[in-house]
Amino acid sequence: MLQIRGRNNKDGSFNWRDALTDAGIMAGLTFFTALGGLGATGAITPREILAAGIAAATQFFMVLALKRGLRKEE
């Protein structure tokens, strides 16, 4: 997994399972790295958690958009 391009299933439909798994992994990585970076500046408050959550959500949907848009046409 963790490929830049999305895949199609054998029947030609888009493979959402792999795309969602990859997007979830990347979003989790983004959340914890953002939280770690923000935590290095001081105490973790709800503001830092919200900022890391926004970064993770943005990463999640960006990965899905890339995978859906970069798949090979059948």
CHARMM internal coordinates of N, CA and C (Angstrom, degrees):
IC EDIT
DIST 1 N 1 CA 1.4450
DIST 1 CA 1 C 1.5191
ANGL 1 N 1 CA 1 C 110.13
DIST 1 C 2 N 1.3198
ANGL 1 CA 1 C 2 N 115.93
DIHE 1 N 1 CA 1 C 2 N -163.12
DIST 2 N 2 CA 1.4565
ANGL 1 C 2 N 2 CA 123.83
DIHE 1 CA 1 C 2 N 2 CA -175.62
DIST 2 CA 2 C 1.5279
ANGL 2 N 2 CA 2 C 111.51
DIHE 1 C 2 N 2 CA 2 C 52.24
DIST 2 C 3 N 1.2998
ANGL 2 CA 2 C 3 N 114.71
DIHE 2 N 2 CA 2 C 3 N 60.94
DIST 3 N 3 CA 1.4555
ANGL 2 C 3 N 3 CA 121.37
DIHE 2 CA 2 C 3 N 3 CA 175.64
DIST 3 CA 3 C 1.5177
ANGL 3 N 3 CA 3 C 108.52
DIHE 2 C 3 N 3 CA 3 C -112.66
DIST 3 C 4 N 1.3249
ANGL 3 CA 3 C 4 N 116.41
DIHE 3 N 3 CA 3 C 4 N 150.09
DIST 4 N 4 CA 1.4565
ANGL 3 C 4 N 4 CA 120.39
DIHE 3 CA 3 C 4 N 4 CA -177.17
DIST 4 CA 4 C 1.5222
ANGL 4 N 4 CA 4 C 111.71
DIHE 3 C 4 N 4 CA 4 C -70.40
DIST 4 C 5 N 1.3086
ANGL 4 CA 4 C 5 N 117.59
DIHE 4 N 4 CA 4 C 5 N -33.74
DIST 5 N 5 CA 1.4639
ANGL 4 C 5 N 5 CA 121.21
DIHE 4 CA 4 C 5 N 5 CA -177.44
DIST 5 CA 5 C 1.5181
ANGL 5 N 5 CA 5 C 110.69
DIHE 4 C 5 N 5 CA 5 C -99.72
DIST 5 C 6 N 1.3148
ANGL 5 CA 5 C 6 N 115.41
DIHE 5 N 5 CA 5 C 6 N 140.07
DIST 6 N 6 CA 1.4572
ANGL 5 C 6 N 6 CA 120.31
DIHE 5 CA 5 C 6 N 6 CA 176.20
DIST 6 CA 6 C 1.5192
ANGL 6 N 6 CA 6 C 110.82
DIHE 5 C 6 N 6 CA 6 C -73.48
DIST 6 C 7 N 1.2936
ANGL 6 CA 6 C 7 N 116.05
DIHE 6 N 6 CA 6 C 7 N 162.94
DIST 7 N 7 CA 1.4679
ANGL 6 C 7 N 7 CA 121.75
DIHE 6 CA 6 C 7 N 7 CA -179.72
DIST 7 CA 7 C 1.5151
ANGL 7 N 7 CA 7 C 110.05
DIHE 6 C 7 N 7 CA 7 C -119.29
DIST 7 C 8 N 1.2983
ANGL 7 CA 7 C 8 N 114.62
DIHE 7 N 7 CA 7 C 8 N 158.57
DIST 8 N 8 CA 1.4590
ANGL 7 C 8 N 8 CA 121.37
DIHE 7 CA 7 C 8 N 8 CA 172.45
DIST 8 CA 8 C 1.5205
ANGL 8 N 8 CA 8 C 108.71
DIHE 7 C 8 N 8 CA 8 C -102.18
DIST 8 C 9 N 1.3129
ANGL 8 CA 8 C 9 N 116.06
DIHE 8 N 8 CA 8 C 9 N 152.24
DIST 9 N 9 CA 1.4611
ANGL 8 C 9 N 9 CA 121.17
DIHE 8 CA 8 C 9 N 9 CA 172.20
DIST 9 CA 9 C 1.5257
ANGL 9 N 9 CA 9 C 109.03
DIHE 8 C 9 N 9 CA 9 C -75.19
DIST 9 C 10 N 1.3067
ANGL 9 CA 9 C 10 N 115.63
DIHE 9 N 9 CA 9 C 10 N 172.29
DIST 10 N 10 CA 1.4659
ANGL 9 C 10 N 10 CA 119.68
DIHE 9 CA 9 C 10 N 10 CA -179.92
DIST 10 CA 10 C 1.5219
ANGL 10 N 10 CA 10 C 112.65
DIHE 9 C 10 N 10 CA 10 C -61.69
DIST 10 C 11 N 1.3312
ANGL 10 CA 10 C 11 N 117.22
DIHE 10 N 10 CA 10 C 11 N -28.19
DIST 11 N 11 CA 1.4628
ANGL 10 C 11 N 11 CA 120.32
DIHE 10 CA 10 C 11 N 11 CA 179.20
DIST 11 CA 11 C 1.5310
ANGL 11 N 11 CA 11 C 112.96
DIHE 10 C 11 N 11 CA 11 C -84.39
DIST 11 C 12 N 1.3379
ANGL 11 CA 11 C 12 N 117.97
DIHE 11 N 11 CA 11 C 12 N 1.50
DIST 12 N 12 CA 1.4591
ANGL 11 C 12 N 12 CA 122.52
DIHE 11 CA 11 C 12 N 12 CA 177.51
DIST 12 CA 12 C 1.5141
ANGL 12 N 12 CA 12 C 115.02
DIHE 11 C 12 N 12 CA 12 C 95.85
DIST 12 C 13 N 1.3334
ANGL 12 CA 12 C 13 N 118.07
DIHE 12 N 12 CA 12 C 13 N -9.28
DIST 13 N 13 CA 1.4630
ANGL 12 C 13 N 13 CA 120.62
DIHE 12 CA 12 C 13 N 13 CA 178.60
DIST 13 CA 13 C 1.5317
ANGL 13 N 13 CA 13 C 110.27
DIHE 12 C 13 N 13 CA 13 C -78.28
DIST 13 C 14 N 1.3152
ANGL 13 CA 13 C 14 N 115.53
DIHE 13 N 13 CA 13 C 14 N 157.87
DIST 14 N 14 CA 1.4630
ANGL 13 C 14 N 14 CA 120.31
DIHE 13 CA 13 C 14 N 14 CA -178.90
DIST 14 CA 14 C 1.5222
ANGL 14 N 14 CA 14 C 110.26
DIHE 13 C 14 N 14 CA 14 C -70.96
DIST 14 C 15 N 1.3271
ANGL 14 CA 14 C 15 N 117.67
DIHE 14 N 14 CA 14 C 15 N 139.76
DIST 15 N 15 CA 1.4592
ANGL 14 C 15 N 15 CA 123.49
DIHE 14 CA 14 C 15 N 15 CA -178.91
DIST 15 CA 15 C 1.5353
ANGL 15 N 15 CA 15 C 109.23
DIHE 14 C 15 N 15 CA 15 C -85.91
DIST 15 C 16 N 1.3236
ANGL 15 CA 15 C 16 N 115.16
DIHE 15 N 15 CA 15 C 16 N 87.90
DIST 16 N 16 CA 1.4606
ANGL 15 C 16 N 16 CA 120.60
DIHE 15 CA 15 C 16 N 16 CA -177.98
DIST 16 CA 16 C 1.5183
ANGL 16 N 16 CA 16 C 112.41
DIHE 15 C 16 N 16 CA 16 C -70.87
DIST 16 C 17 N 1.3133
ANGL 16 CA 16 C 17 N 118.02
DIHE 16 N 16 CA 16 C 17 N -29.85
DIST 17 N 17 CA 1.4671
ANGL 16 C 17 N 17 CA 120.78
DIHE 16 CA 16 C 17 N 17 CA -177.26
DIST 17 CA 17 C 1.5287
ANGL 17 N 17 CA 17 C 110.91
DIHE 16 C 17 N 17 CA 17 C -60.90
DIST 17 C 18 N 1.3251
ANGL 17 CA 17 C 18 N 116.87
DIHE 17 N 17 CA 17 C 18 N -50.30
DIST 18 N 18 CA 1.4573
ANGL 17 C 18 N 18 CA 120.31
DIHE 17 CA 17 C 18 N 18 CA 179.02
DIST 18 CA 18 C 1.5310
ANGL 18 N 18 CA 18 C 111.40
DIHE 17 C 18 N 18 CA 18 C -65.82
DIST 18 C 19 N 1.3239
ANGL 18 CA 18 C 19 N 116.48
DIHE 18 N 18 CA 18 C 19 N -39.21
DIST 19 N 19 CA 1.4633
ANGL 18 C 19 N 19 CA 120.23
DIHE 18 CA 18 C 19 N 19 CA -179.49
DIST 19 CA 19 C 1.5236
ANGL 19 N 19 CA 19 C 110.96
DIHE 18 C 19 N 19 CA 19 C -63.49
DIST 19 C 20 N 1.3269
ANGL 19 CA 19 C 20 N 117.27
DIHE 19 N 19 CA 19 C 20 N -43.93
DIST 20 N 20 CA 1.4681
ANGL 19 C 20 N 20 CA 120.72
DIHE 19 CA 19 C 20 N 20 CA 179.44
DIST 20 CA 20 C 1.5207
ANGL 20 N 20 CA 20 C 111.80
DIHE 19 C 20 N 20 CA 20 C -67.80
DIST 20 C 21 N 1.3294
ANGL 20 CA 20 C 21 N 116.86
DIHE 20 N 20 CA 20 C 21 N -37.11
DIST 21 N 21 CA 1.4642
ANGL 20 C 21 N 21 CA 120.67
DIHE 20 CA 20 C 21 N 21 CA 177.59
DIST 21 CA 21 C 1.5281
ANGL 21 N 21 CA 21 C 110.64
DIHE 20 C 21 N 21 CA 21 C -63.79
DIST 21 C 22 N 1.3265
ANGL 21 CA 21 C 22 N 116.35
DIHE 21 N 21 CA 21 C 22 N -47.74
DIST 22 N 22 CA 1.4661
ANGL 21 C 22 N 22 CA 120.50
DIHE 21 CA 21 C 22 N 22 CA 179.18
DIST 22 CA 22 C 1.5249
ANGL 22 N 22 CA 22 C 111.42
DIHE 21 C 22 N 22 CA 22 C -62.66
DIST 22 C 23 N 1.3230
ANGL 22 CA 22 C 23 N 116.43
DIHE 22 N 22 CA 22 C 23 N -42.82
DIST 23 N 23 CA 1.4693
ANGL 22 C 23 N 23 CA 120.28
DIHE 22 CA 22 C 23 N 23 CA 179.43
DIST 23 CA 23 C 1.5274
ANGL 23 N 23 CA 23 C 110.87
DIHE 22 C 23 N 23 CA 23 C -64.15
DIST 23 C 24 N 1.3262
ANGL 23 CA 23 C 24 N 117.39
DIHE 23 N 23 CA 23 C 24 N -38.81
DIST 24 N 24 CA 1.4633
ANGL 23 C 24 N 24 CA 121.22
DIHE 23 CA 23 C 24 N 24 CA 177.91
DIST 24 CA 24 C 1.5168
ANGL 24 N 24 CA 24 C 112.53
DIHE 23 C 24 N 24 CA 24 C -65.06
DIST 24 C 25 N 1.3240
ANGL 24 CA 24 C 25 N 116.51
DIHE 24 N 24 CA 24 C 25 N -40.91
DIST 25 N 25 CA 1.4650
ANGL 24 C 25 N 25 CA 120.60
DIHE 24 CA 24 C 25 N 25 CA 177.96
DIST 25 CA 25 C 1.5225
ANGL 25 N 25 CA 25 C 110.55
DIHE 24 C 25 N 25 CA 25 C -63.68
DIST 25 C 26 N 1.3197
ANGL 25 CA 25 C 26 N 116.29
DIHE 25 N 25 CA 25 C 26 N -46.50
DIST 26 N 26 CA 1.4665
ANGL 25 C 26 N 26 CA 119.95
DIHE 25 CA 25 C 26 N 26 CA -179.58
DIST 26 CA 26 C 1.5296
ANGL 26 N 26 CA 26 C 111.31
DIHE 25 C 26 N 26 CA 26 C -65.87
DIST 26 C 27 N 1.3316
ANGL 26 CA 26 C 27 N 117.17
DIHE 26 N 26 CA 26 C 27 N -38.32
DIST 27 N 27 CA 1.4629
ANGL 26 C 27 N 27 CA 120.26
DIHE 26 CA 26 C 27 N 27 CA 178.70
DIST 27 CA 27 C 1.5288
ANGL 27 N 27 CA 27 C 110.96
DIHE 26 C 27 N 27 CA 27 C -66.03
DIST 27 C 28 N 1.3214
ANGL 27 CA 27 C 28 N 116.93
DIHE 27 N 27 CA 27 C 28 N -41.35
DIST 28 N 28 CA 1.4693
ANGL 27 C 28 N 28 CA 120.25
DIHE 27 CA 27 C 28 N 28 CA 177.21
DIST 28 CA 28 C 1.5197
ANGL 28 N 28 CA 28 C 111.85
DIHE 27 C 28 N 28 CA 28 C -62.82
DIST 28 C 29 N 1.3152
ANGL 28 CA 28 C 29 N 116.28
DIHE 28 N 28 CA 28 C 29 N -42.93
DIST 29 N 29 CA 1.4599
ANGL 28 C 29 N 29 CA 120.54
DIHE 28 CA 28 C 29 N 29 CA 177.53
DIST 29 CA 29 C 1.5261
ANGL 29 N 29 CA 29 C 110.81
DIHE 28 C 29 N 29 CA 29 C -61.91
DIST 29 C 30 N 1.3254
ANGL 29 CA 29 C 30 N 116.47
DIHE 29 N 29 CA 29 C 30 N -42.97
DIST 30 N 30 CA 1.4634
ANGL 29 C 30 N 30 CA 120.97
DIHE 29 CA 29 C 30 N 30 CA 178.55
DIST 30 CA 30 C 1.5210
ANGL 30 N 30 CA 30 C 111.33
DIHE 29 C 30 N 30 CA 30 C -63.80
DIST 30 C 31 N 1.3392
ANGL 30 CA 30 C 31 N 116.96
DIHE 30 N 30 CA 30 C 31 N -42.56
DIST 31 N 31 CA 1.4598
ANGL 30 C 31 N 31 CA 120.44
DIHE 30 CA 30 C 31 N 31 CA 180.00
DIST 31 CA 31 C 1.5276
ANGL 31 N 31 CA 31 C 111.20
DIHE 30 C 31 N 31 CA 31 C -58.77
DIST 31 C 32 N 1.3274
ANGL 31 CA 31 C 32 N 116.35
DIHE 31 N 31 CA 31 C 32 N -49.77
DIST 32 N 32 CA 1.4614
ANGL 31 C 32 N 32 CA 118.73
DIHE 31 CA 31 C 32 N 32 CA -174.54
DIST 32 CA 32 C 1.5213
ANGL 32 N 32 CA 32 C 112.96
DIHE 31 C 32 N 32 CA 32 C -74.79
DIST 32 C 33 N 1.3254
ANGL 32 CA 32 C 33 N 118.39
DIHE 32 N 32 CA 32 C 33 N -31.93
DIST 33 N 33 CA 1.4665
ANGL 32 C 33 N 33 CA 118.78
DIHE 32 CA 32 C 33 N 33 CA 175.80
DIST 33 CA 33 C 1.5226
ANGL 33 N 33 CA 33 C 110.73
DIHE 32 C 33 N 33 CA 33 C -70.97
DIST 33 C 34 N 1.3418
ANGL 33 CA 33 C 34 N 117.32
DIHE 33 N 33 CA 33 C 34 N -38.86
DIST 34 N 34 CA 1.4637
ANGL 33 C 34 N 34 CA 119.95
DIHE 33 CA 33 C 34 N 34 CA 176.83
DIST 34 CA 34 C 1.5227
ANGL 34 N 34 CA 34 C 110.37
DIHE 33 C 34 N 34 CA 34 C -65.25
DIST 34 C 35 N 1.3226
ANGL 34 CA 34 C 35 N 116.45
DIHE 34 N 34 CA 34 C 35 N -43.47
DIST 35 N 35 CA 1.4608
ANGL 34 C 35 N 35 CA 120.01
DIHE 34 CA 34 C 35 N 35 CA 179.25
DIST 35 CA 35 C 1.5274
ANGL 35 N 35 CA 35 C 110.99
DIHE 34 C 35 N 35 CA 35 C -64.23
DIST 35 C 36 N 1.3155
ANGL 35 CA 35 C 36 N 116.94
DIHE 35 N 35 CA 35 C 36 N -38.98
DIST 36 N 36 CA 1.4652
ANGL 35 C 36 N 36 CA 120.47
DIHE 35 CA 35 C 36 N 36 CA 176.91
DIST 36 CA 36 C 1.5179
ANGL 36 N 36 CA 36 C 112.46
DIHE 35 C 36 N 36 CA 36 C -64.55
DIST 36 C 37 N 1.3276
ANGL 36 CA 36 C 37 N 115.90
DIHE 36 N 36 CA 36 C 37 N -42.41
DIST 37 N 37 CA 1.4641
ANGL 36 C 37 N 37 CA 119.49
DIHE 36 CA 36 C 37 N 37 CA 178.27
DIST 37 CA 37 C 1.5170
ANGL 37 N 37 CA 37 C 112.21
DIHE 36 C 37 N 37 CA 37 C -66.11
DIST 37 C 38 N 1.3174
ANGL 37 CA 37 C 38 N 116.26
DIHE 37 N 37 CA 37 C 38 N -42.85
DIST 38 N 38 CA 1.4614
ANGL 37 C 38 N 38 CA 119.36
DIHE 37 CA 37 C 38 N 38 CA 178.16
DIST 38 CA 38 C 1.5192
ANGL 38 N 38 CA 38 C 111.50
DIHE 37 C 38 N 38 CA 38 C -68.91
DIST 38 C 39 N 1.3169
ANGL 38 CA 38 C 39 N 116.99
DIHE 38 N 38 CA 38 C 39 N -33.56
DIST 39 N 39 CA 1.4650
ANGL 38 C 39 N 39 CA 120.72
DIHE 38 CA 38 C 39 N 39 CA 178.66
DIST 39 CA 39 C 1.5086
ANGL 39 N 39 CA 39 C 112.65
DIHE 38 C 39 N 39 CA 39 C -69.61
DIST 39 C 40 N 1.3254
ANGL 39 CA 39 C 40 N 116.91
DIHE 39 N 39 CA 39 C 40 N -25.00
DIST 40 N 40 CA 1.4640
ANGL 39 C 40 N 40 CA 119.88
DIHE 39 CA 39 C 40 N 40 CA 178.99
DIST 40 CA 40 C 1.5187
ANGL 40 N 40 CA 40 C 111.96
DIHE 39 C 40 N 40 CA 40 C -68.83
DIST 40 C 41 N 1.3184
ANGL 40 CA 40 C 41 N 116.94
DIHE 40 N 40 CA 40 C 41 N -17.87
DIST 41 N 41 CA 1.4628
ANGL 40 C 41 N 41 CA 120.36
DIHE 40 CA 40 C 41 N 41 CA 179.85
DIST 41 CA 41 C 1.5229
ANGL 41 N 41 CA 41 C 113.24
DIHE 40 C 41 N 41 CA 41 C -87.05
DIST 41 C 42 N 1.3106
ANGL 41 CA 41 C 42 N 117.02
DIHE 41 N 41 CA 41 C 42 N -8.84
DIST 42 N 42 CA 1.4652
ANGL 41 C 42 N 42 CA 119.83
DIHE 41 CA 41 C 42 N 42 CA -179.38
DIST 42 CA 42 C 1.5173
ANGL 42 N 42 CA 42 C 109.98
DIHE 41 C 42 N 42 CA 42 C 157.03
DIST 42 C 43 N 1.3101
ANGL 42 CA 42 C 43 N 115.70
DIHE 42 N 42 CA 42 C 43 N -151.74
DIST 43 N 43 CA 1.4642
ANGL 42 C 43 N 43 CA 121.55
DIHE 42 CA 42 C 43 N 43 CA -176.78
DIST 43 CA 43 C 1.5292
ANGL 43 N 43 CA 43 C 110.85
DIHE 42 C 43 N 43 CA 43 C -73.21
DIST 43 C 44 N 1.3242
ANGL 43 CA 43 C 44 N 114.70
DIHE 43 N 43 CA 43 C 44 N 150.10
DIST 44 N 44 CA 1.4624
ANGL 43 C 44 N 44 CA 121.35
DIHE 43 CA 43 C 44 N 44 CA 175.64
DIST 44 CA 44 C 1.5313
ANGL 44 N 44 CA 44 C 108.05
DIHE 43 C 44 N 44 CA 44 C -85.61
DIST 44 C 45 N 1.3098
ANGL 44 CA 44 C 45 N 116.02
DIHE 44 N 44 CA 44 C 45 N 119.45
DIST 45 N 45 CA 1.4582
ANGL 44 C 45 N 45 CA 121.93
DIHE 44 CA 44 C 45 N 45 CA 176.51
DIST 45 CA 45 C 1.5280
ANGL 45 N 45 CA 45 C 108.31
DIHE 44 C 45 N 45 CA 45 C -117.54
DIST 45 C 46 N 1.3192
ANGL 45 CA 45 C 46 N 117.56
DIHE 45 N 45 CA 45 C 46 N 172.99
DIST 46 N 46 CA 1.4729
ANGL 45 C 46 N 46 CA 119.01
DIHE 45 CA 45 C 46 N 46 CA 177.16
DIST 46 CA 46 C 1.5323
ANGL 46 N 46 CA 46 C 113.08
DIHE 45 C 46 N 46 CA 46 C -56.56
DIST 46 C 47 N 1.3150
ANGL 46 CA 46 C 47 N 117.72
DIHE 46 N 46 CA 46 C 47 N -28.54
DIST 47 N 47 CA 1.4680
ANGL 46 C 47 N 47 CA 121.01
DIHE 46 CA 46 C 47 N 47 CA 178.60
DIST 47 CA 47 C 1.5257
ANGL 47 N 47 CA 47 C 110.78
DIHE 46 C 47 N 47 CA 47 C -63.18
DIST 47 C 48 N 1.3209
ANGL 47 CA 47 C 48 N 118.34
DIHE 47 N 47 CA 47 C 48 N -43.27
DIST 48 N 48 CA 1.4653
ANGL 47 C 48 N 48 CA 121.56
DIHE 47 CA 47 C 48 N 48 CA 179.23
DIST 48 CA 48 C 1.5250
ANGL 48 N 48 CA 48 C 111.32
DIHE 47 C 48 N 48 CA 48 C -68.13
DIST 48 C 49 N 1.3170
ANGL 48 CA 48 C 49 N 116.81
DIHE 48 N 48 CA 48 C 49 N -38.33
DIST 49 N 49 CA 1.4661
ANGL 48 C 49 N 49 CA 120.58
DIHE 48 CA 48 C 49 N 49 CA 178.61
DIST 49 CA 49 C 1.5267
ANGL 49 N 49 CA 49 C 110.18
DIHE 48 C 49 N 49 CA 49 C -65.62
DIST 49 C 50 N 1.3258
ANGL 49 CA 49 C 50 N 116.90
DIHE 49 N 49 CA 49 C 50 N -40.98
DIST 50 N 50 CA 1.4558
ANGL 49 C 50 N 50 CA 121.15
DIHE 49 CA 49 C 50 N 50 CA 177.46
DIST 50 CA 50 C 1.5296
ANGL 50 N 50 CA 50 C 110.99
DIHE 49 C 50 N 50 CA 50 C -63.83
DIST 50 C 51 N 1.3125
ANGL 50 CA 50 C 51 N 116.98
DIHE 50 N 50 CA 50 C 51 N -43.17
DIST 51 N 51 CA 1.4587
ANGL 50 C 51 N 51 CA 120.98
DIHE 50 CA 50 C 51 N 51 CA 179.31
DIST 51 CA 51 C 1.5289
ANGL 51 N 51 CA 51 C 111.03
DIHE 50 C 51 N 51 CA 51 C -62.56
DIST 51 C 52 N 1.3280
ANGL 51 CA 51 C 52 N 117.33
DIHE 51 N 51 CA 51 C 52 N -42.33
DIST 52 N 52 CA 1.4664
ANGL 51 C 52 N 52 CA 120.82
DIHE 51 CA 51 C 52 N 52 CA 177.94
DIST 52 CA 52 C 1.5265
ANGL 52 N 52 CA 52 C 110.71
DIHE 51 C 52 N 52 CA 52 C -66.27
DIST 52 C 53 N 1.3306
ANGL 52 CA 52 C 53 N 117.30
DIHE 52 N 52 CA 52 C 53 N -36.67
DIST 53 N 53 CA 1.4615
ANGL 52 C 53 N 53 CA 121.04
DIHE 52 CA 52 C 53 N 53 CA 177.32
DIST 53 CA 53 C 1.5169
ANGL 53 N 53 CA 53 C 112.32
DIHE 52 C 53 N 53 CA 53 C -65.75
DIST 53 C 54 N 1.3196
ANGL 53 CA 53 C 54 N 116.85
DIHE 53 N 53 CA 53 C 54 N -39.76
DIST 54 N 54 CA 1.4643
ANGL 53 C 54 N 54 CA 120.85
DIHE 53 CA 53 C 54 N 54 CA 177.34
DIST 54 CA 54 C 1.5185
ANGL 54 N 54 CA 54 C 110.22
DIHE 53 C 54 N 54 CA 54 C -65.06
DIST 54 C 55 N 1.3269
ANGL 54 CA 54 C 55 N 117.00
DIHE 54 N 54 CA 54 C 55 N -42.27
DIST 55 N 55 CA 1.4684
ANGL 54 C 55 N 55 CA 120.57
DIHE 54 CA 54 C 55 N 55 CA 177.97
DIST 55 CA 55 C 1.5238
ANGL 55 N 55 CA 55 C 110.70
DIHE 54 C 55 N 55 CA 55 C -62.71
DIST 55 C 56 N 1.3268
ANGL 55 CA 55 C 56 N 117.15
DIHE 55 N 55 CA 55 C 56 N -41.32
DIST 56 N 56 CA 1.4646
ANGL 55 C 56 N 56 CA 121.10
DIHE 55 CA 55 C 56 N 56 CA -179.89
DIST 56 CA 56 C 1.5251
ANGL 56 N 56 CA 56 C 111.35
DIHE 55 C 56 N 56 CA 56 C -66.46
DIST 56 C 57 N 1.3222
ANGL 56 CA 56 C 57 N 117.48
DIHE 56 N 56 CA 56 C 57 N -42.05
DIST 57 N 57 CA 1.4655
ANGL 56 C 57 N 57 CA 120.84
DIHE 56 CA 56 C 57 N 57 CA 178.95
DIST 57 CA 57 C 1.5257
ANGL 57 N 57 CA 57 C 110.93
DIHE 56 C 57 N 57 CA 57 C -64.72
DIST 57 C 58 N 1.3178
ANGL 57 CA 57 C 58 N 116.23
DIHE 57 N 57 CA 57 C 58 N -40.44
DIST 58 N 58 CA 1.4597
ANGL 57 C 58 N 58 CA 120.32
DIHE 57 CA 57 C 58 N 58 CA 177.49
DIST 58 CA 58 C 1.5227
ANGL 58 N 58 CA 58 C 110.50
DIHE 57 C 58 N 58 CA 58 C -62.38
DIST 58 C 59 N 1.3170
ANGL 58 CA 58 C 59 N 116.72
DIHE 58 N 58 CA 58 C 59 N -44.30
DIST 59 N 59 CA 1.4668
ANGL 58 C 59 N 59 CA 121.16
DIHE 58 CA 58 C 59 N 59 CA 178.76
DIST 59 CA 59 C 1.5266
ANGL 59 N 59 CA 59 C 111.07
DIHE 58 C 59 N 59 CA 59 C -63.03
DIST 59 C 60 N 1.3233
ANGL 59 CA 59 C 60 N 117.82
DIHE 59 N 59 CA 59 C 60 N -42.02
DIST 60 N 60 CA 1.4558
ANGL 59 C 60 N 60 CA 122.46
DIHE 59 CA 59 C 60 N 60 CA -179.41
DIST 60 CA 60 C 1.5293
ANGL 60 N 60 CA 60 C 110.63
DIHE 59 C 60 N 60 CA 60 C -57.47
DIST 60 C 61 N 1.3242
ANGL 60 CA 60 C 61 N 116.50
DIHE 60 N 60 CA 60 C 61 N -52.12
DIST 61 N 61 CA 1.4560
ANGL 60 C 61 N 61 CA 119.95
DIHE 60 CA 60 C 61 N 61 CA -177.01
DIST 61 CA 61 C 1.5257
ANGL 61 N 61 CA 61 C 112.24
DIHE 60 C 61 N 61 CA 61 C -72.63
DIST 61 C 62 N 1.3282
ANGL 61 CA 61 C 62 N 117.77
DIHE 61 N 61 CA 61 C 62 N -29.69
DIST 62 N 62 CA 1.4557
ANGL 61 C 62 N 62 CA 120.15
DIHE 61 CA 61 C 62 N 62 CA 176.20
DIST 62 CA 62 C 1.5266
ANGL 62 N 62 CA 62 C 110.99
DIHE 61 C 62 N 62 CA 62 C -65.75
DIST 62 C 63 N 1.3269
ANGL 62 CA 62 C 63 N 116.86
DIHE 62 N 62 CA 62 C 63 N -43.43
DIST 63 N 63 CA 1.4631
ANGL 62 C 63 N 63 CA 120.42
DIHE 62 CA 62 C 63 N 63 CA 178.61
DIST 63 CA 63 C 1.5291
ANGL 63 N 63 CA 63 C 110.33
DIHE 62 C 63 N 63 CA 63 C -63.50
DIST 63 C 64 N 1.3281
ANGL 63 CA 63 C 64 N 117.88
DIHE 63 N 63 CA 63 C 64 N -42.47
DIST 64 N 64 CA 1.4654
ANGL 63 C 64 N 64 CA 120.37
DIHE 63 CA 63 C 64 N 64 CA 177.40
DIST 64 CA 64 C 1.5251
ANGL 64 N 64 CA 64 C 111.35
DIHE 63 C 64 N 64 CA 64 C -61.66
DIST 64 C 65 N 1.3224
ANGL 64 CA 64 C 65 N 116.94
DIHE 64 N 64 CA 64 C 65 N -42.20
DIST 65 N 65 CA 1.4591
ANGL 64 C 65 N 65 CA 120.39
DIHE 64 CA 64 C 65 N 65 CA 179.69
DIST 65 CA 65 C 1.5216
ANGL 65 N 65 CA 65 C 111.08
DIHE 64 C 65 N 65 CA 65 C -64.34
DIST 65 C 66 N 1.3110
ANGL 65 CA 65 C 66 N 117.17
DIHE 65 N 65 CA 65 C 66 N -42.03
DIST 66 N 66 CA 1.4630
ANGL 65 C 66 N 66 CA 120.32
DIHE 65 CA 65 C 66 N 66 CA 178.61
DIST 66 CA 66 C 1.5141
ANGL 66 N 66 CA 66 C 111.60
DIHE 65 C 66 N 66 CA 66 C -64.52
DIST 66 C 67 N 1.3150
ANGL 66 CA 66 C 67 N 116.75
DIHE 66 N 66 CA 66 C 67 N -44.66
DIST 67 N 67 CA 1.4598
ANGL 66 C 67 N 67 CA 120.65
DIHE 66 CA 66 C 67 N 67 CA -178.91
DIST 67 CA 67 C 1.5329
ANGL 67 N 67 CA 67 C 111.08
DIHE 66 C 67 N 67 CA 67 C -64.72
DIST 67 C 68 N 1.2927
ANGL 67 CA 67 C 68 N 116.72
DIHE 67 N 67 CA 67 C 68 N -40.83
DIST 68 N 68 CA 1.4743
ANGL 67 C 68 N 68 CA 119.99
DIHE 67 CA 67 C 68 N 68 CA -178.16
DIST 68 CA 68 C 1.5227
ANGL 68 N 68 CA 68 C 110.29
DIHE 67 C 68 N 68 CA 68 C -71.37
DIST 68 C 69 N 1.3070
ANGL 68 CA 68 C 69 N 117.40
DIHE 68 N 68 CA 68 C 69 N -36.62
DIST 69 N 69 CA 1.4622
ANGL 68 C 69 N 69 CA 121.04
DIHE 68 CA 68 C 69 N 69 CA -177.08
DIST 69 CA 69 C 1.5063
ANGL 69 N 69 CA 69 C 114.42
DIHE 68 C 69 N 69 CA 69 C -81.80
DIST 69 C 70 N 1.3407
ANGL 69 CA 69 C 70 N 118.38
DIHE 69 N 69 CA 69 C 70 N -23.35
DIST 70 N 70 CA 1.4626
ANGL 69 C 70 N 70 CA 121.17
DIHE 69 CA 69 C 70 N 70 CA -174.20
DIST 70 CA 70 C 1.5245
ANGL 70 N 70 CA 70 C 113.06
DIHE 69 C 70 N 70 CA 70 C -102.13
DIST 70 C 71 N 1.3237
ANGL 70 CA 70 C 71 N 117.45
DIHE 70 N 70 CA 70 C 71 N 12.09
DIST 71 N 71 CA 1.4533
ANGL 70 C 71 N 71 CA 118.16
DIHE 70 CA 70 C 71 N 71 CA -179.60
DIST 71 CA 71 C 1.5182
ANGL 71 N 71 CA 71 C 110.53
DIHE 70 C 71 N 71 CA 71 C -78.66
DIST 71 C 72 N 1.2940
ANGL 71 CA 71 C 72 N 115.83
DIHE 71 N 71 CA 71 C 72 N 153.72
DIST 72 N 72 CA 1.4557
ANGL 71 C 72 N 72 CA 122.29
DIHE 71 CA 71 C 72 N 72 CA -177.98
DIST 72 CA 72 C 1.5236
ANGL 72 N 72 CA 72 C 110.18
DIHE 71 C 72 N 72 CA 72 C -72.44
DIST 72 C 73 N 1.3203
ANGL 72 CA 72 C 73 N 116.23
DIHE 72 N 72 CA 72 C 73 N 132.55
DIST 73 N 73 CA 1.4535
ANGL 72 C 73 N 73 CA 121.50
DIHE 72 CA 72 C 73 N 73 CA 178.76
DIST 73 CA 73 C 1.5275
ANGL 73 N 73 CA 73 C 109.88
DIHE 72 C 73 N 73 CA 73 C -70.87
DIST 73 C 74 N 1.3130
ANGL 73 CA 73 C 74 N 115.96
DIHE 73 N 73 CA 73 C 74 N 141.86
DIST 74 N 74 CA 1.4757
ANGL 73 C 74 N 74 CA 121.54
DIHE 73 CA 73 C 74 N 74 CA 179.08
DIST 74 CA 74 C 1.4987
ANGL 74 N 74 CA 74 C 109.79
DIHE 73 C 74 N 74 CA 74 C -97.69
END
COOR INIT
IC SEED 1 N 1 CA 1 C
IC BUILD
